[in-house]
Amino acid sequence: MAKRSSTFVLSAMCFGYAFLYIPIFLLIAYSFNDSKLATVWGGFSTRWYVELFQNEQIMAAAWLSLKIAFLTATFAVILGTMAGIAIIRYGRFKGRMLFTGMITAPMVMPEVITGLSLLLLFVSMESLLGWPAERGTTTIIIAHVTFAMAYVTVVVQSRLASIDQSIEEAAMDLGCRPLRILYDITLPMILPAIISGWLLAFTLSLDDLVIATFVTGPGASTLPMVIFSKIKLGISPDINALATIVIFLVFTGVLASSWINRKTSN
């Protein structure tokens, strides 16, 4: 009975991995296709990688997406870490439940609703305050920070909840000031969570299409927006090459994050 159960679990696991990763392997293989048709094999070639790096529209969109993702992840980590520390370390302060609910709300809110509400906010701010004068990179960053910091808060909050608070209390008994405790004890202990939150926020920002479509304007098209506009006319081989590069970068980032967390935990 146990052998039959282990066989079923192994088969289900293999089927699950195959369902997830075979399409990715096919995409990588067809990125080296010489044919102009993305789904017809015409021989091995790297021509589409060359054409990809010569495509100014895609390169500009990729650079803009990376810049937005970097700034989004940085601001989301700062705000999310502060929110996580406030929720865990400051007990049951007045309005804590409302604050926690408002922080985590963007995680369960449909992206269409989030994008539409932020669009209305920016339009109202422009008419009342004159800022932002136009929608573009700044509004995308603000929108991405709004939902990305919720994920960072949850990651940091879970890490803080598992840390023994007596270490910080011992430092206070020895005369250490709260700010010194934060920099010398708390932040180093939650560093793996901060790194994980930064990478998660970076990935969420880089991947977002729906919210960015609502809050952007002319001349500020992110990489997902450019890809989505191109595949409406059919998948081209240079998009396969672009997707392969993104997969490689994500895989490298996951390995680097795992290595950093292992080193930090040791």
C-alpha positions in Angstrom: 0.0 0.0 0.0 2.8 2.4 0.9 4.6 1.6 -2.4 1.5 2.2 -4.4 1.0 5.6 -2.6 4.6 6.6 -3.2 4.3 5.7 -6.9 1.2 7.9 -7.2 2.9 10.8 -5.5 5.9 10.5 -7.8 3.7 10.3 -10.9 1.7 13.3 -9.8 4.9 15.3 -9.1 6.4 14.4 -12.5 3.1 15.3 -14.2 3.0 18.7 -12.4 6.6 19.6 -13.2 6.0 18.5 -16.8 2.9 20.6 -17.1 4.7 23.7 -15.7 8.1 23.4 -17.4 7.7 21.7 -20.8 6.1 24.9 -22.3 9.0 26.9 -21.0 11.6 24.5 -22.5 9.7 24.6 -25.8 9.8 28.4 -25.7 13.5 28.4 -25.1 14.1 25.9 -27.9 12.0 27.9 -30.4 14.0 31.1 -29.5 16.8 29.5 -31.5 14.6 28.9 -34.5 15.8 30.2 -37.8 12.3 30.4 -39.2 10.3 33.6 -39.2 7.3 31.6 -38.0 7.6 31.2 -34.2 6.0 27.7 -34.2 7.7 26.2 -37.3 11.2 24.8 -36.8 13.6 26.0 -39.5 16.9 25.1 -38.1 19.2 26.4 -35.3 20.1 30.0 -35.3 20.7 32.9 -32.9 19.6 35.6 -35.4 16.6 36.6 -33.3 18.8 37.5 -30.3 20.8 39.8 -32.6 17.6 41.4 -33.9 16.2 41.7 -30.4 19.1 43.8 -29.2 18.8 45.9 -32.3 15.1 46.6 -31.6 15.1 50.1 -30.1 11.4 49.9 -28.9 12.0 46.7 -26.9 15.3 47.8 -25.5 13.8 51.2 -24.4 10.8 49.4 -22.8 13.1 46.9 -21.1 15.3 49.6 -19.6 12.2 51.5 -18.4 10.8 48.4 -16.8 14.0 47.6 -15.0 14.3 51.2 -13.7 10.7 51.2 -12.5 11.1 47.7 -10.9 14.3 48.8 -9.1 12.8 51.9 -7.7 9.5 50.2 -6.8 11.4 47.4 -5.0 13.5 49.8 -3.0 10.6 52.1 -1.9 8.4 49.0 -1.2 11.1 47.5 1.0 11.5 50.7 3.0 7.8 51.2 3.5 6.9 47.5 3.9 9.7 47.0 6.5 8.5 50.0 8.5 4.9 48.7 8.4 6.0 45.1 9.4 8.0 46.4 12.4 5.0 48.6 13.5 2.6 45.7 13.4 4.8 43.2 15.2 6.8 45.4 17.6 4.3 48.0 18.7 1.6 45.7 20.1 -2.1 46.5 19.9 -2.0 50.2 19.2 -5.1 52.1 18.4 -6.2 51.5 14.8 -3.9 48.4 14.4 -6.6 46.3 12.8 -7.6 49.0 10.3 -3.9 49.6 9.5 -3.2 45.9 9.0 -6.3 45.5 6.8 -5.4 48.5 4.7 -1.8 47.2 4.2 -2.9 43.8 3.0 -5.9 44.9 1.0 -3.9 45.4 -2.3 -3.0 41.7 -2.2 -6.6 40.5 -2.5 -7.9 43.5 -4.6 -8.4 42.7 -8.3 -5.8 44.4 -10.4 -8.4 46.1 -12.6 -10.0 47.7 -9.5 -6.6 48.8 -8.2 -5.6 50.3 -11.6 -8.9 52.1 -12.0 -8.9 53.5 -8.5 -5.3 54.8 -8.9 -6.2 56.3 -12.3 -9.0 58.2 -10.7 -6.7 59.3 -7.9 -4.1 60.7 -10.3 -6.7 62.5 -12.4 -8.2 64.1 -9.3 -4.8 65.1 -8.0 -3.9 66.7 -11.3 -7.1 68.7 -11.4 -6.8 69.8 -7.7 -3.0 70.1 -7.1 -1.6 70.2 -10.6 0.5 67.1 -9.9 1.3 64.8 -11.5 1.2 67.0 -14.6 1.1 63.9 -16.8 0.9 60.1 -16.3 4.1 58.2 -16.9 7.0 56.7 -15.1 6.3 58.5 -11.8 2.7 57.3 -11.6 3.7 53.7 -12.5 6.2 53.7 -9.7 3.7 55.0 -7.2 1.1 52.5 -8.3 3.5 49.6 -8.1 4.8 50.6 -4.7 1.2 50.7 -3.5 0.6 46.9 -4.1 4.2 45.7 -3.8 4.7 47.0 -0.3 1.8 44.8 0.9 3.8 41.7 -0.1 7.0 43.0 1.5 5.1 43.7 4.7 3.8 40.2 4.9 7.2 38.7 4.4 8.9 41.0 7.0 6.0 40.5 9.4 6.3 36.7 9.3 10.1 36.9 9.9 9.7 39.3 12.8 7.1 37.1 14.4 9.5 34.2 14.5 12.4 36.1 16.1 13.0 35.9 19.8 12.2 39.4 21.1 14.3 38.8 24.2 17.4 39.6 22.3 16.2 43.1 21.7 15.0 43.4 25.3 18.4 42.3 26.6 20.1 45.1 24.5 17.7 47.6 25.9 18.6 46.4 29.5 22.2 47.0 28.6 21.5 50.6 27.7 21.2 50.3 23.9 19.0 53.0 22.3 16.0 51.9 20.2 17.5 53.2 17.0 20.8 51.4 17.7 18.8 48.2 18.3 17.1 48.6 15.0 20.3 49.0 13.0 22.5 46.5 14.9 20.1 43.8 15.9 16.6 43.9 14.2 17.6 44.7 10.6 20.4 42.1 10.4 18.1 39.4 11.8 15.4 40.2 9.2 17.8 40.8 6.3 16.8 37.5 4.5 13.2 38.6 4.6 14.2 42.1 3.3 16.1 40.6 0.4 13.3 38.2 -0.4 10.8 41.1 -0.2 12.9 43.2 -2.5 13.2 40.4 -5.1 9.4 39.7 -4.8 8.6 43.4 -5.3 11.0 43.7 -8.2 9.4 40.7 -9.9 5.9 41.9 -9.3 6.7 45.3 -10.8 8.5 43.8 -13.8 5.6 41.5 -14.5 2.7 43.9 -14.1 0.6 44.7 -17.1 -2.9 45.6 -15.9 -2.2 48.3 -13.4 0.6 49.9 -15.5 -1.8 50.1 -18.5 -4.3 52.2 -16.4 -1.8 54.6 -14.9 0.7 55.2 -17.7 0.6 57.7 -20.5 2.1 58.3 -23.9 5.9 57.6 -24.1 6.0 55.3 -21.0 5.3 51.8 -22.2 6.8 49.1 -20.0 8.1 45.8 -21.4 4.9 43.7 -20.6 2.9 46.4 -22.4 5.1 46.2 -25.5 5.0 42.4 -25.6 1.2 42.4 -25.2 0.8 44.8 -28.0 3.0 42.7 -30.3 1.4 39.3 -29.6 -1.9 40.7 -30.7 -0.6 40.3 -34.3 1.0 36.9 -33.6 4.0 35.7 -31.7 7.3 36.6 -33.3 10.6 34.7 -32.7 12.2 37.8 -31.2 9.6 37.6 -28.4 10.7 34.1 -27.7 14.3 35.3 -27.4 13.2 38.0 -25.1 11.2 35.6 -22.9 14.3 33.2 -22.8 16.5 36.1 -21.5 13.9 37.0 -18.9 13.7 33.3 -17.8 17.5 33.2 -17.5 17.6 36.4 -15.4 14.8 35.1 -13.1 16.6 31.8 -12.7 19.8 33.5 -11.9 18.1 35.8 -9.4 16.5 32.8 -7.6 19.8 31.0 -7.3 21.5 34.2 -6.0 18.7 34.7 -3.5 18.9 31.2 -2.2 22.7 31.4 -1.9 22.5 34.8 0.0 19.8 33.4 2.4 21.8 30.3 3.1 24.9 32.4 3.8 22.9 34.8 6.0 21.2 32.0 8.0 24.5 30.3 8.6 
